């Protein structure tokens, strides 16, 4: 588990799980991290269309981010 936003940069392109403040979880590939706002973009694959969906997760809504093995 990582809580410092700078550590997220090493996870770009890797599969992660974001636990939000409300308890919801979002799984996907970490696409980018905004160094100023600490917001992140997660890419998830839509199973029905094979398209990727980008989810922007605001830093204030994140409890923590976990790397998946």
matplotlib code that plots the C-alpha trace (Angstrom):
import matplotlib.pyplot as plt

x = [0.0, 1.2, 0.1, 2.6, 1.7, 5.3, 5.4, 2.5, 4.8, 6.6, 3.3, 2.3, 1.4, 0.8, -2.4, -3.6, -6.6, -7.8, -9.8, -11.9, -12.9, -16.5, -15.2, -15.7, -12.8, -11.7, -9.3, -7.3, -4.1, -2.6, -2.3, -1.1, -0.7, -1.1, 1.8, -0.1, -3.5, -2.5, -5.5, -5.0, -6.3, -7.1, -7.8, -10.3, -11.2, -14.9, -15.6, -18.5, -16.7, -13.0, -12.6, -10.7, -12.6, -10.6, -11.7, -10.3, -10.1, -9.7, -7.1, -9.5, -11.7, -8.8, -8.2, -5.2, -3.8, -2.6, -0.5, -1.8, 0.4]
y = [0.0, 3.5, 6.7, 9.2, 10.5, 10.5, 6.8, 6.4, 7.4, 4.1, 2.3, 4.0, 1.2, -1.3, -2.8, -1.1, -1.0, 2.4, 2.4, 5.5, 7.3, 5.9, 2.4, 1.7, 0.1, 0.7, -1.7, -0.9, 0.3, 3.5, 5.8, 9.0, 11.1, 14.9, 16.2, 19.3, 18.0, 14.4, 13.2, 10.0, 8.4, 4.7, 2.7, -0.1, -2.5, -2.7, -6.4, -6.0, -3.8, -4.3, -0.5, 1.2, 3.5, 6.2, 7.1, 10.2, 9.8, 13.0, 12.9, 13.9, 10.9, 8.4, 6.6, 4.6, 2.9, -0.7, -2.5, -5.8, -8.8]
z = [0.0, -0.9, 0.6, -0.7, -4.2, -5.5, -5.0, -7.5, -10.4, -10.1, -10.6, -13.9, -16.3, -13.5, -12.2, -9.0, -6.7, -5.4, -2.2, -2.0, 1.1, 0.9, 0.8, -3.0, -4.8, -8.4, -10.1, -13.3, -14.8, -13.4, -16.4, -14.9, -11.8, -11.6, -9.5, -8.4, -7.5, -6.9, -8.9, -10.8, -14.0, -14.0, -17.2, -17.0, -19.9, -20.8, -21.2, -23.6, -26.1, -25.4, -25.2, -22.3, -20.0, -18.2, -14.6, -13.0, -9.3, -7.2, -4.5, -1.8, -2.6, -2.2, 1.0, -0.4, -3.5, -3.5, -6.1, -7.3, -7.9]

ax = plt.figure().add_subplot(projection="3d")
ax.plot(x, y, z, "-o")
ax.set_aspect("equal")
plt.show()
